[in-house]
């Protein structure tokens, strides 16, 4: 229990350049990065 909460706290404060190497967490990370990239592109006016 303690170990897991420690781990989730770590992954939430992870820098985007560090890729978690686990299935579900990796998918969430990848989706978040894609959304960030799309959002920043839209902000720059490139769509």
N, C-alpha and C positions, 0 to 999 in steps of 0.2 A: 504493500500500500504506500508506504513512505517513499519507497524507491520509485514507484510509478509517478507520483506527484512531482518528485524531483526531476524526473525525466521529461515530463510534459512542460515543466517550467523552463527547462533547458531548451527544448525544441522551439518554444514560443519566442525565446530571446535569441534564437539562432540568426546569424547574418544570412541574407539570401544566397550568398555564395556557397555556403556549406549545405550540402545535400544530405538529408537523412536517408539512410540506406535500408529503410523498412517499407514494406508494401503500402499500407494505408496512409502512413505519415508521408511517405514519398509522394503519393498521389495528391494529398492535400497541399503539400509544398509546391508541387509542379503547377497545380491549378492556381494557387495564390500568385506564383511568379508570373504566369501567363496573364492573369488579370491585371497585375501591376504594370506589366509591359504594355498591354493594350491601353490601360488608363493613361499612362505617360505619353504614349503615341497620340492619343486623342487630344491630350492637353496641348501638345505641340502642333496640332492641326494636321497630322498625318493620319489618314484613316484608310 
